[in-house]
Every structure is written in structure tokens, then in C-alpha cells.
Amino acid sequence: MKQGHVLVSALVAALCAGVLVLFTDIEVDLVKWISCGPIAQDGERRSEICR
């Protein structure tokens, strides 16, 4: 592979990794909001995850 191809491949891999990390963080926050938010039951709000 040429030097340019290696650089482009590394850039694409870094971009994909960044997107995965971003969506994972958003998903974790969304699940926590659903589990502990205004529509959650009282028992769920008092759970260890919601503290």
C-alpha cells in the first residue's frame, strides 16, 4: 500500500472509532434517563444505578 492509502485508512478507522464512542455514550445516557427519569417507577429511581 502507498503511504497515502495507509493515512486514509488510519483516518477512516479513527473516525469510525469516534462515532462508535459517541453513540455508546449517548445510548448509556438515554438508557439511564429512561430507567431513572420522570416515567420511571419509585423503586427504579431508588436503585443503585440511578444514584
mmJSON file of the N, C-alpha and C atoms, coordinates in Angstrom:
{"data_MODEL":{"atom_site":{
"group_PDB":["ATOM","ATOM","ATOM","ATOM","ATOM","ATOM","ATOM","ATOM","ATOM","ATOM","ATOM","ATOM","ATOM","ATOM","ATOM","ATOM","ATOM","ATOM","ATOM","ATOM","ATOM","ATOM","ATOM","ATOM","ATOM","ATOM","ATOM","ATOM","ATOM","ATOM","ATOM","ATOM","ATOM","ATOM","ATOM","ATOM","ATOM","ATOM","ATOM","ATOM","ATOM","ATOM","ATOM","ATOM","ATOM","ATOM","ATOM","ATOM","ATOM","ATOM","ATOM","ATOM","ATOM","ATOM","ATOM","ATOM","ATOM","ATOM","ATOM","ATOM","ATOM","ATOM","ATOM","ATOM","ATOM","ATOM","ATOM","ATOM","ATOM","ATOM","ATOM","ATOM","ATOM","ATOM","ATOM","ATOM","ATOM","ATOM","ATOM","ATOM","ATOM","ATOM","ATOM","ATOM","ATOM","ATOM","ATOM","ATOM","ATOM","ATOM","ATOM","ATOM","ATOM","ATOM","ATOM","ATOM","ATOM","ATOM","ATOM","ATOM","ATOM","ATOM","ATOM","ATOM","ATOM","ATOM","ATOM","ATOM","ATOM","ATOM","ATOM","ATOM","ATOM","ATOM","ATOM","ATOM","ATOM","ATOM","ATOM","ATOM","ATOM","ATOM","ATOM","ATOM","ATOM","ATOM","ATOM","ATOM","ATOM","ATOM","ATOM","ATOM","ATOM","ATOM","ATOM","ATOM","ATOM","ATOM","ATOM","ATOM","ATOM","ATOM","ATOM","ATOM","ATOM","ATOM","ATOM","ATOM","ATOM","ATOM","ATOM","ATOM","ATOM"],
"id":[1,2,3,4,5,6,7,8,9,10,11,12,13,14,15,16,17,18,19,20,21,22,23,24,25,26,27,28,29,30,31,32,33,34,35,36,37,38,39,40,41,42,43,44,45,46,47,48,49,50,51,52,53,54,55,56,57,58,59,60,61,62,63,64,65,66,67,68,69,70,71,72,73,74,75,76,77,78,79,80,81,82,83,84,85,86,87,88,89,90,91,92,93,94,95,96,97,98,99,100,101,102,103,104,105,106,107,108,109,110,111,112,113,114,115,116,117,118,119,120,121,122,123,124,125,126,127,128,129,130,131,132,133,134,135,136,137,138,139,140,141,142,143,144,145,146,147,148,149,150,151,152,153],
"type_symbol":["N","C","C","N","C","C","N","C","C","N","C","C","N","C","C","N","C","C","N","C","C","N","C","C","N","C","C","N","C","C","N","C","C","N","C","C","N","C","C","N","C","C","N","C","C","N","C","C","N","C","C","N","C","C","N","C","C","N","C","C","N","C","C","N","C","C","N","C","C","N","C","C","N","C","C","N","C","C","N","C","C","N","C","C","N","C","C","N","C","C","N","C","C","N","C","C","N","C","C","N","C","C","N","C","C","N","C","C","N","C","C","N","C","C","N","C","C","N","C","C","N","C","C","N","C","C","N","C","C","N","C","C","N","C","C","N","C","C","N","C","C","N","C","C","N","C","C","N","C","C","N","C","C"],
"label_atom_id":["N","CA","C","N","CA","C","N","CA","C","N","CA","C","N","CA","C","N","CA","C","N","CA","C","N","CA","C","N","CA","C","N","CA","C","N","CA","C","N","CA","C","N","CA","C","N","CA","C","N","CA","C","N","CA","C","N","CA","C","N","CA","C","N","CA","C","N","CA","C","N","CA","C","N","CA","C","N","CA","C","N","CA","C","N","CA","C","N","CA","C","N","CA","C","N","CA","C","N","CA","C","N","CA","C","N","CA","C","N","CA","C","N","CA","C","N","CA","C","N","CA","C","N","CA","C","N","CA","C","N","CA","C","N","CA","C","N","CA","C","N","CA","C","N","CA","C","N","CA","C","N","CA","C","N","CA","C","N","CA","C","N","CA","C","N","CA","C","N","CA","C","N","CA","C","N","CA","C"],
"label_alt_id":[null,null,null,null,null,null,null,null,null,null,null,null,null,null,null,null,null,null,null,null,null,null,null,null,null,null,null,null,null,null,null,null,null,null,null,null,null,null,null,null,null,null,null,null,null,null,null,null,null,null,null,null,null,null,null,null,null,null,null,null,null,null,null,null,null,null,null,null,null,null,null,null,null,null,null,null,null,null,null,null,null,null,null,null,null,null,null,null,null,null,null,null,null,null,null,null,null,null,null,null,null,null,null,null,null,null,null,null,null,null,null,null,null,null,null,null,null,null,null,null,null,null,null,null,null,null,null,null,null,null,null,null,null,null,null,null,null,null,null,null,null,null,null,null,null,null,null,null,null,null,null,null,null],
"label_comp_id":["MET","MET","MET","LYS","LYS","LYS","GLN","GLN","GLN","GLY","GLY","GLY","HIS","HIS","HIS","VAL","VAL","VAL","LEU","LEU","LEU","VAL","VAL","VAL","SER","SER","SER","ALA","ALA","ALA","LEU","LEU","LEU","VAL","VAL","VAL","ALA","ALA","ALA","ALA","ALA","ALA","LEU","LEU","LEU","CYS","CYS","CYS","ALA","ALA","ALA","GLY","GLY","GLY","VAL","VAL","VAL","LEU","LEU","LEU","VAL","VAL","VAL","LEU","LEU","LEU","PHE","PHE","PHE","THR","THR","THR","ASP","ASP","ASP","ILE","ILE","ILE","GLU","GLU","GLU","VAL","VAL","VAL","ASP","ASP","ASP","LEU","LEU","LEU","VAL","VAL","VAL","LYS","LYS","LYS","TRP","TRP","TRP","ILE","ILE","ILE","SER","SER","SER","CYS","CYS","CYS","GLY","GLY","GLY","PRO","PRO","PRO","ILE","ILE","ILE","ALA","ALA","ALA","GLN","GLN","GLN","ASP","ASP","ASP","GLY","GLY","GLY","GLU","GLU","GLU","ARG","ARG","ARG","ARG","ARG","ARG","SER","SER","SER","GLU","GLU","GLU","ILE","ILE","ILE","CYS","CYS","CYS","ARG","ARG","ARG"],
"label_asym_id":["A","A","A","A","A","A","A","A","A","A","A","A","A","A","A","A","A","A","A","A","A","A","A","A","A","A","A","A","A","A","A","A","A","A","A","A","A","A","A","A","A","A","A","A","A","A","A","A","A","A","A","A","A","A","A","A","A","A","A","A","A","A","A","A","A","A","A","A","A","A","A","A","A","A","A","A","A","A","A","A","A","A","A","A","A","A","A","A","A","A","A","A","A","A","A","A","A","A","A","A","A","A","A","A","A","A","A","A","A","A","A","A","A","A","A","A","A","A","A","A","A","A","A","A","A","A","A","A","A","A","A","A","A","A","A","A","A","A","A","A","A","A","A","A","A","A","A","A","A","A","A","A","A"],
"label_entity_id":["1","1","1","1","1","1","1","1","1","1","1","1","1","1","1","1","1","1","1","1","1","1","1","1","1","1","1","1","1","1","1","1","1","1","1","1","1","1","1","1","1","1","1","1","1","1","1","1","1","1","1","1","1","1","1","1","1","1","1","1","1","1","1","1","1","1","1","1","1","1","1","1","1","1","1","1","1","1","1","1","1","1","1","1","1","1","1","1","1","1","1","1","1","1","1","1","1","1","1","1","1","1","1","1","1","1","1","1","1","1","1","1","1","1","1","1","1","1","1","1","1","1","1","1","1","1","1","1","1","1","1","1","1","1","1","1","1","1","1","1","1","1","1","1","1","1","1","1","1","1","1","1","1"],
"label_seq_id":[1,1,1,2,2,2,3,3,3,4,4,4,5,5,5,6,6,6,7,7,7,8,8,8,9,9,9,10,10,10,11,11,11,12,12,12,13,13,13,14,14,14,15,15,15,16,16,16,17,17,17,18,18,18,19,19,19,20,20,20,21,21,21,22,22,22,23,23,23,24,24,24,25,25,25,26,26,26,27,27,27,28,28,28,29,29,29,30,30,30,31,31,31,32,32,32,33,33,33,34,34,34,35,35,35,36,36,36,37,37,37,38,38,38,39,39,39,40,40,40,41,41,41,42,42,42,43,43,43,44,44,44,45,45,45,46,46,46,47,47,47,48,48,48,49,49,49,50,50,50,51,51,51],
"pdbx_PDB_ins_code":[null,null,null,null,null,null,null,null,null,null,null,null,null,null,null,null,null,null,null,null,null,null,null,null,null,null,null,null,null,null,null,null,null,null,null,null,null,null,null,null,null,null,null,null,null,null,null,null,null,null,null,null,null,null,null,null,null,null,null,null,null,null,null,null,null,null,null,null,null,null,null,null,null,null,null,null,null,null,null,null,null,null,null,null,null,null,null,null,null,null,null,null,null,null,null,null,null,null,null,null,null,null,null,null,null,null,null,null,null,null,null,null,null,null,null,null,null,null,null,null,null,null,null,null,null,null,null,null,null,null,null,null,null,null,null,null,null,null,null,null,null,null,null,null,null,null,null,null,null,null,null,null,null],
"Cartn_x":[0.837,0.0,0.881,0.401,1.12,0.919,1.777,1.709,0.36,-0.148,-1.439,-2.587,-2.538,-3.594,-3.578,-2.39,-2.273,-2.835,-2.526,-3.012,-4.532,-5.087,-6.548,-7.208,-6.639,-7.197,-7.171,-6.095,-5.994,-7.006,-7.19,-8.154,-9.582,-9.914,-11.254,-11.478,-10.472,-10.599,-10.796,-10.055,-10.205,-11.587,-12.084,-13.414,-14.489,-14.372,-15.337,-15.302,-14.121,-13.993,-14.625,-14.415,-15.017,-16.528,-17.081,-18.536,-19.088,-18.429,-18.889,-18.863,-17.814,-17.727,-18.833,-19.067,-20.112,-21.475,-21.819,-23.13,-23.265,-22.189,-22.238,-22.532,-21.884,-22.144,-23.581,-24.078,-25.46,-26.43,-26.141,-27.025,-27.058,-25.908,-25.852,-26.659,-26.504,-27.265,-28.761,-29.137,-30.548,-31.163,-30.464,-30.966,-31.092,-30.118,-30.184,-31.355,-31.589,-32.703,-34.037,-34.162,-35.408,-35.605,-34.524,-34.625,-34.836,-34.313,-34.337,-35.111,-35.642,-36.283,-37.698,-38.43,-39.763,-40.79,-40.553,-41.543,-41.175,-40.081,-39.641,-40.454,-40.556,-41.238,-40.329,-40.924,-40.148,-39.038,-39.303,-38.285,-37.078,-37.334,-36.229,-35.423,-36.096,-35.393,-34.485,-34.852,-34.026,-32.935,-32.866,-31.884,-30.473,-29.498,-28.097,-27.656,-28.209,-27.84,-28.23,-29.34,-29.851,-29.197,-28.413,-27.803,-26.628],
"Cartn_y":[-1.185,0.0,1.247,2.26,3.52,4.253,5.204,5.973,6.686,7.204,7.896,6.971,5.739,4.784,4.421,4.289,3.968,5.107,6.337,7.503,7.606,7.388,7.442,6.319,5.138,4.014,4.304,4.871,5.212,6.296,7.263,8.333,7.786,6.907,6.304,5.443,4.689,3.861,4.731,5.837,6.744,7.39,7.755,8.342,7.345,6.108,5.068,4.819,4.778,4.577,5.737,6.95,8.116,8.091,7.691,7.599,6.531,5.399,4.347,4.812,5.496,6.008,7.018,7.914,8.928,8.288,7.347,6.717,5.845,5.24,4.456,5.36,6.525,7.466,7.961,8.254,8.721,7.62,6.385,5.266,5.043,5.111,4.915,6.001,7.255,8.347,8.18,7.737,7.546,6.439,5.332,4.227,4.666,5.414,5.897,6.857,7.733,8.666,7.92,6.897,6.126,5.358,4.784,3.974,4.816,6.038,6.858,8.159,8.399,9.672,9.792,10.743,11.053,9.938,9.032,7.964,6.685,6.713,5.522,5.355,4.112,3.838,4.21,4.378,4.807,3.824,2.539,1.532,1.626,1.922,2.075,3.336,4.402,5.655,5.498,4.615,4.413,3.367,2.772,1.734,2.314,1.419,1.841,2.491,2.067,2.629,4.103,4.471,5.842,6.795,6.297,7.203,7.923],
"Cartn_z":[0.0,0.0,0.0,-0.617,-0.641,0.682,0.953,2.201,2.33,1.218,1.245,1.615,1.136,1.458,2.932,3.491,4.914,5.744,5.36,6.091,6.025,4.842,4.684,5.479,5.454,6.217,7.71,8.199,9.622,9.99,9.116,9.365,9.407,8.474,8.453,9.697,10.108,11.313,12.553,12.649,13.794,13.796,12.633,12.529,12.963,12.522,12.911,14.416,14.98,16.424,17.183,16.718,17.363,17.313,16.182,16.045,16.989,17.086,17.998,19.448,19.84,21.219,21.477,20.534,20.69,20.853,19.986,20.076,21.32,21.784,23.015,24.205,24.272,25.36,25.332,24.138,24.015,24.438,24.045,24.397,25.902,26.561,28.01,28.713,28.288,28.893,28.659,27.465,27.15,28.006,28.15,28.975,30.434,30.925,32.308,32.478,31.499,31.601,31.604,30.754,30.713,32.009,32.542,33.751,34.999,35.021,36.23,36.053,34.897,34.584,35.119,34.578,35.092,34.9,33.972,33.761,34.51,35.265,36.0,37.28,37.724,38.985,40.146,41.34,42.506,42.857,42.727,43.047,42.127,40.881,39.936,40.223,40.606,40.929,42.144,43.06,44.251,44.055,42.888,42.647,42.635,42.751,42.807,41.499,40.395,39.1,39.012,39.608,39.497,40.497,41.4,42.389,41.837],
"occupancy":[1.0,1.0,1.0,1.0,1.0,1.0,1.0,1.0,1.0,1.0,1.0,1.0,1.0,1.0,1.0,1.0,1.0,1.0,1.0,1.0,1.0,1.0,1.0,1.0,1.0,1.0,1.0,1.0,1.0,1.0,1.0,1.0,1.0,1.0,1.0,1.0,1.0,1.0,1.0,1.0,1.0,1.0,1.0,1.0,1.0,1.0,1.0,1.0,1.0,1.0,1.0,1.0,1.0,1.0,1.0,1.0,1.0,1.0,1.0,1.0,1.0,1.0,1.0,1.0,1.0,1.0,1.0,1.0,1.0,1.0,1.0,1.0,1.0,1.0,1.0,1.0,1.0,1.0,1.0,1.0,1.0,1.0,1.0,1.0,1.0,1.0,1.0,1.0,1.0,1.0,1.0,1.0,1.0,1.0,1.0,1.0,1.0,1.0,1.0,1.0,1.0,1.0,1.0,1.0,1.0,1.0,1.0,1.0,1.0,1.0,1.0,1.0,1.0,1.0,1.0,1.0,1.0,1.0,1.0,1.0,1.0,1.0,1.0,1.0,1.0,1.0,1.0,1.0,1.0,1.0,1.0,1.0,1.0,1.0,1.0,1.0,1.0,1.0,1.0,1.0,1.0,1.0,1.0,1.0,1.0,1.0,1.0,1.0,1.0,1.0,1.0,1.0,1.0],
"B_iso_or_equiv":[0.0,0.0,0.0,0.0,0.0,0.0,0.0,0.0,0.0,0.0,0.0,0.0,0.0,0.0,0.0,0.0,0.0,0.0,0.0,0.0,0.0,0.0,0.0,0.0,0.0,0.0,0.0,0.0,0.0,0.0,0.0,0.0,0.0,0.0,0.0,0.0,0.0,0.0,0.0,0.0,0.0,0.0,0.0,0.0,0.0,0.0,0.0,0.0,0.0,0.0,0.0,0.0,0.0,0.0,0.0,0.0,0.0,0.0,0.0,0.0,0.0,0.0,0.0,0.0,0.0,0.0,0.0,0.0,0.0,0.0,0.0,0.0,0.0,0.0,0.0,0.0,0.0,0.0,0.0,0.0,0.0,0.0,0.0,0.0,0.0,0.0,0.0,0.0,0.0,0.0,0.0,0.0,0.0,0.0,0.0,0.0,0.0,0.0,0.0,0.0,0.0,0.0,0.0,0.0,0.0,0.0,0.0,0.0,0.0,0.0,0.0,0.0,0.0,0.0,0.0,0.0,0.0,0.0,0.0,0.0,0.0,0.0,0.0,0.0,0.0,0.0,0.0,0.0,0.0,0.0,0.0,0.0,0.0,0.0,0.0,0.0,0.0,0.0,0.0,0.0,0.0,0.0,0.0,0.0,0.0,0.0,0.0,0.0,0.0,0.0,0.0,0.0,0.0],
"pdbx_formal_charge":[null,null,null,null,null,null,null,null,null,null,null,null,null,null,null,null,null,null,null,null,null,null,null,null,null,null,null,null,null,null,null,null,null,null,null,null,null,null,null,null,null,null,null,null,null,null,null,null,null,null,null,null,null,null,null,null,null,null,null,null,null,null,null,null,null,null,null,null,null,null,null,null,null,null,null,null,null,null,null,null,null,null,null,null,null,null,null,null,null,null,null,null,null,null,null,null,null,null,null,null,null,null,null,null,null,null,null,null,null,null,null,null,null,null,null,null,null,null,null,null,null,null,null,null,null,null,null,null,null,null,null,null,null,null,null,null,null,null,null,null,null,null,null,null,null,null,null,null,null,null,null,null,null],
"auth_seq_id":[1,1,1,2,2,2,3,3,3,4,4,4,5,5,5,6,6,6,7,7,7,8,8,8,9,9,9,10,10,10,11,11,11,12,12,12,13,13,13,14,14,14,15,15,15,16,16,16,17,17,17,18,18,18,19,19,19,20,20,20,21,21,21,22,22,22,23,23,23,24,24,24,25,25,25,26,26,26,27,27,27,28,28,28,29,29,29,30,30,30,31,31,31,32,32,32,33,33,33,34,34,34,35,35,35,36,36,36,37,37,37,38,38,38,39,39,39,40,40,40,41,41,41,42,42,42,43,43,43,44,44,44,45,45,45,46,46,46,47,47,47,48,48,48,49,49,49,50,50,50,51,51,51],
"auth_comp_id":["MET","MET","MET","LYS","LYS","LYS","GLN","GLN","GLN","GLY","GLY","GLY","HIS","HIS","HIS","VAL","VAL","VAL","LEU","LEU","LEU","VAL","VAL","VAL","SER","SER","SER","ALA","ALA","ALA","LEU","LEU","LEU","VAL","VAL","VAL","ALA","ALA","ALA","ALA","ALA","ALA","LEU","LEU","LEU","CYS","CYS","CYS","ALA","ALA","ALA","GLY","GLY","GLY","VAL","VAL","VAL","LEU","LEU","LEU","VAL","VAL","VAL","LEU","LEU","LEU","PHE","PHE","PHE","THR","THR","THR","ASP","ASP","ASP","ILE","ILE","ILE","GLU","GLU","GLU","VAL","VAL","VAL","ASP","ASP","ASP","LEU","LEU","LEU","VAL","VAL","VAL","LYS","LYS","LYS","TRP","TRP","TRP","ILE","ILE","ILE","SER","SER","SER","CYS","CYS","CYS","GLY","GLY","GLY","PRO","PRO","PRO","ILE","ILE","ILE","ALA","ALA","ALA","GLN","GLN","GLN","ASP","ASP","ASP","GLY","GLY","GLY","GLU","GLU","GLU","ARG","ARG","ARG","ARG","ARG","ARG","SER","SER","SER","GLU","GLU","GLU","ILE","ILE","ILE","CYS","CYS","CYS","ARG","ARG","ARG"],
"auth_asym_id":["A","A","A","A","A","A","A","A","A","A","A","A","A","A","A","A","A","A","A","A","A","A","A","A","A","A","A","A","A","A","A","A","A","A","A","A","A","A","A","A","A","A","A","A","A","A","A","A","A","A","A","A","A","A","A","A","A","A","A","A","A","A","A","A","A","A","A","A","A","A","A","A","A","A","A","A","A","A","A","A","A","A","A","A","A","A","A","A","A","A","A","A","A","A","A","A","A","A","A","A","A","A","A","A","A","A","A","A","A","A","A","A","A","A","A","A","A","A","A","A","A","A","A","A","A","A","A","A","A","A","A","A","A","A","A","A","A","A","A","A","A","A","A","A","A","A","A","A","A","A","A","A","A"],
"auth_atom_id":["N","CA","C","N","CA","C","N","CA","C","N","CA","C","N","CA","C","N","CA","C","N","CA","C","N","CA","C","N","CA","C","N","CA","C","N","CA","C","N","CA","C","N","CA","C","N","CA","C","N","CA","C","N","CA","C","N","CA","C","N","CA","C","N","CA","C","N","CA","C","N","CA","C","N","CA","C","N","CA","C","N","CA","C","N","CA","C","N","CA","C","N","CA","C","N","CA","C","N","CA","C","N","CA","C","N","CA","C","N","CA","C","N","CA","C","N","CA","C","N","CA","C","N","CA","C","N","CA","C","N","CA","C","N","CA","C","N","CA","C","N","CA","C","N","CA","C","N","CA","C","N","CA","C","N","CA","C","N","CA","C","N","CA","C","N","CA","C","N","CA","C","N","CA","C","N","CA","C"],
"pdbx_PDB_model_num":[1,1,1,1,1,1,1,1,1,1,1,1,1,1,1,1,1,1,1,1,1,1,1,1,1,1,1,1,1,1,1,1,1,1,1,1,1,1,1,1,1,1,1,1,1,1,1,1,1,1,1,1,1,1,1,1,1,1,1,1,1,1,1,1,1,1,1,1,1,1,1,1,1,1,1,1,1,1,1,1,1,1,1,1,1,1,1,1,1,1,1,1,1,1,1,1,1,1,1,1,1,1,1,1,1,1,1,1,1,1,1,1,1,1,1,1,1,1,1,1,1,1,1,1,1,1,1,1,1,1,1,1,1,1,1,1,1,1,1,1,1,1,1,1,1,1,1,1,1,1,1,1,1]
}}}
